[in-house]
Amino acid sequence: MSTVPHCDDVLPGDVETINLPEVSRRLGIPVTRVHDLLREGGLIAVRRAGVVVVPAVFLDDDDEVARFLPGLVSVLRDGGYGDEEILRWLFAEDDSLPGRPADALHGHRAREVIRRAQAMAF
């Protein structure tokens, strides 16, 4: 039996998370498809308090995966970053954005976050 891909919980304590059954419900897909998204890099999960969870900010208001997240994860993984490093960067405050890159994925600053990830990866 395969395990659900996840990494250590490196998220700040105030980051809201949702468990995989809830992700499944919100996306309107089977939980096995959520596992596929985790394997493919469309989402990143952590184990928090014994439960595999996804940061809530990875889903948008329309209950879809944030549009730029899979590409961002792919760019950073291709650049040699591990999931823990990606999460630390996404949830670190950046006064030049301003805010956290994870939050910027939902607005007009998303392209700037992608640009910065590309510069970091190469």
C-alpha positions as MATLAB code, in Angstrom:
seq = 'MSTVPHCDDVLPGDVETINLPEVSRRLGIPVTRVHDLLREGGLIAVRRAGVVVVPAVFLDDDDEVARFLPGLVSVLRDGGYGDEEILRWLFAEDDSLPGRPADALHGHRAREVIRRAQAMAF';
ca = [
       0.000    0.000    0.000;
       1.409    3.395   -0.944;
       1.528    6.282    1.466;
       0.074    9.704    0.925;
       2.892   12.091   -0.037;
       3.583   14.652    2.676;
       6.480   16.379    4.346;
       7.327   17.545    7.833;
       5.173   20.329    9.221;
       7.313   23.424    8.685;
       4.311   25.737    8.465;
       3.852   28.576   10.932;
       1.332   27.601   13.599;
      -1.215   30.158   12.399;
      -1.518   28.668    8.899;
      -5.004   27.260    8.425;
      -5.001   23.714    7.076;
      -7.639   21.315    5.789;
      -7.595   17.534    5.869;
      -7.630   15.470    2.684;
     -11.287   14.371    2.886;
     -12.256   18.059    3.113;
      -9.960   18.904    0.172;
     -11.674   16.114   -1.746;
     -15.116   17.471   -0.891;
     -14.228   21.051   -1.777;
     -12.632   20.090   -5.087;
     -15.457   17.689   -5.893;
     -13.085   14.806   -6.603;
     -12.381   11.446   -4.925;
      -9.768   11.482   -2.180;
      -7.626    9.169   -4.339;
      -7.455   11.974   -6.923;
      -6.237   14.307   -4.137;
      -3.472   11.761   -3.490;
      -2.625   11.951   -7.203;
      -2.446   15.758   -7.011;
       0.010   15.403   -4.125;
       2.147   12.931   -6.086;
       2.071   15.144   -9.196;
       2.964   18.350   -7.342;
      -0.392   20.035   -7.753;
      -0.547   20.282   -3.955;
       1.850   19.866   -1.034;
       0.732   18.324    2.248;
       2.191   18.151    5.745;
       1.443   15.928    8.700;
       0.060   18.102   11.512;
      -0.972   16.528   14.801;
      -0.922   13.105   13.137;
      -3.215   14.118   10.247;
      -2.132   14.788    6.656;
      -3.342   18.281    5.769;
      -3.004   20.897    3.036;
      -2.692   24.651    3.650;
      -6.135   26.148    3.039;
      -4.603   28.970    0.994;
      -3.727   26.386   -1.681;
      -7.414   26.364   -2.655;
      -9.122   29.431   -4.051;
     -12.543   30.891   -3.326;
     -14.063   28.799   -6.128;
     -12.861   25.590   -4.443;
     -10.193   24.893   -7.020;
      -6.443   24.502   -6.612;
      -4.876   27.964   -6.752;
      -4.185   28.538  -10.432;
      -0.433   29.165  -10.198;
       0.432   26.677   -7.436;
       1.202   23.574   -9.555;
       3.497   25.532  -11.881;
       5.241   27.219   -8.974;
       5.857   23.891   -7.232;
       7.153   22.408  -10.487;
       9.577   25.304  -11.078;
      10.969   25.086   -7.561;
      11.236   21.285   -7.540;
      13.008   21.396  -10.907;
      15.369   23.931   -9.346;
      16.304   21.478   -6.605;
      14.059   22.679   -3.797;
      12.405   20.141   -1.524;
       8.849   20.446   -0.304;
       9.896   21.727    3.136;
      11.986   24.484    1.519;
       9.112   25.377   -0.805;
       6.693   25.654    2.107;
       9.110   27.735    4.184;
       9.503   30.168    1.289;
       5.789   30.296    0.481;
       4.859   31.112    4.083;
       7.686   33.528    4.941;
       6.726   37.190    5.175;
       8.207   39.229    2.338;
       7.931   42.991    2.765;
       8.723   43.536   -0.903;
       5.529   41.748   -2.028;
       4.145   42.653    0.658;
       2.988   39.616    2.585;
       3.618   35.938    2.033;
       4.127   34.429   -1.434;
       1.382   31.877   -0.664;
      -1.145   34.674   -0.204;
       0.040   36.460   -3.334;
      -0.877   33.426   -5.459;
      -4.490   34.605   -5.384;
      -4.068   38.055   -6.853;
      -2.262   40.249   -9.300;
       1.038   39.545   -7.517;
       1.001   35.858   -8.532;
       3.117   36.476  -11.619;
       5.714   38.229   -9.453;
       5.832   35.192   -7.151;
       6.377   32.933  -10.187;
       9.089   35.256  -11.498;
      10.893   35.156   -8.141;
      10.611   31.378   -7.973;
      12.132   31.105  -11.447;
      15.021   33.347  -10.401;
      15.580   31.285   -7.233;
      15.548   27.996   -9.104;
      18.250   28.934  -11.607;
];
